[in-house]
Amino acid sequence: MAKKTKKSAEKQVALIASALCSGKETAAPAVETVPAITPKLIVAQRKFNRWYVYFKGVAPKDNVGCGCKTAKSAMRYMHLLKARYGATISQNIYERLQFEAQREG
């Protein structure tokens, strides 16, 4: 069963349609210019028998990090951050994690 629309929503649609059909020129909506965001770099560091995965060069309050027990779980978390935020993984750190994961078994 389709959800019934509210009358206020129907009125808005009718208002917009009448404005478009009337032929009057309306001002174009302002385009927001956002500075280009540089891609974040995902790195990992071994501290206190854990792998800490975080974004390099991001303030601690804005950073998303995790302390992983194994190198394999740190690699998984890196891929999750890459998929979620579109960040790039540091190749050197990734190769080091691969080596450690193979060593762990």
C-alpha positions in Angstrom: 0.0 0.0 0.0 1.4 3.4 -1.0 2.1 5.9 1.6 -0.2 8.9 1.4 1.5 12.3 0.9 0.8 15.2 3.1 -1.2 18.1 1.8 1.7 20.5 2.5 3.9 18.4 0.2 1.3 18.4 -2.5 1.0 22.2 -2.3 4.8 22.6 -2.6 4.8 20.4 -5.7 2.0 22.3 -7.2 3.7 25.7 -6.4 7.0 24.5 -8.1 5.1 23.2 -11.1 3.2 26.4 -11.6 6.4 28.5 -11.2 8.1 26.3 -13.9 5.1 26.5 -16.3 4.6 30.3 -15.9 7.7 31.0 -18.0 9.1 33.5 -15.5 12.9 33.5 -15.1 13.9 32.3 -11.7 17.2 32.8 -10.1 19.4 29.7 -10.3 20.3 28.2 -7.0 23.7 29.2 -5.6 26.4 26.6 -6.1 28.5 25.9 -3.1 32.1 25.8 -3.8 34.0 23.4 -1.5 37.7 23.2 -1.6 39.1 20.0 -3.0 39.7 17.5 -0.2 43.1 15.8 -0.3 42.9 12.0 0.0 43.7 10.8 3.4 46.6 8.3 4.0 45.9 5.3 6.2 48.9 4.2 8.3 49.5 1.7 11.1 51.9 1.7 14.0 52.8 -1.0 16.4 52.5 0.1 20.1 52.0 -1.9 23.3 51.6 -5.2 21.4 48.8 -3.8 19.2 48.6 -2.3 15.7 47.1 1.2 15.7 45.5 2.0 12.4 44.7 5.7 11.8 44.7 8.6 9.2 48.0 10.4 8.9 47.9 14.2 9.2 44.3 14.4 10.7 43.6 16.0 14.0 43.0 13.5 16.8 39.4 14.7 17.4 38.6 14.1 13.7 40.6 10.9 13.4 39.1 7.4 13.2 41.5 4.9 14.6 41.5 1.4 16.0 43.9 -0.7 18.0 44.0 -4.2 16.4 45.4 -7.2 18.1 46.8 -8.9 14.9 48.3 -7.7 11.7 45.6 -9.4 9.7 42.8 -7.6 11.5 44.7 -4.3 11.0 44.8 -5.0 7.2 41.0 -5.7 7.3 40.4 -2.4 9.1 42.6 -0.6 6.6 40.4 -1.9 3.8 37.2 -0.9 5.7 38.5 2.7 6.0 39.4 2.7 2.4 35.9 1.6 1.4 34.2 3.9 3.8 36.2 7.1 3.4 37.9 6.6 0.0 41.3 7.0 1.6 44.6 5.5 0.3 46.6 2.9 2.1 50.3 3.5 2.6 52.0 0.9 0.5 55.0 0.5 2.8 52.9 -0.1 5.9 50.6 -2.5 4.0 53.6 -4.6 2.8 54.9 -4.7 6.4 51.5 -5.8 7.7 51.4 -8.6 5.1 54.8 -9.8 6.2 53.8 -9.7 9.9 50.5 -11.5 9.1 52.4 -14.3 7.3 54.8 -14.5 10.3 51.9 -14.8 12.8 50.5 -17.7 10.8 
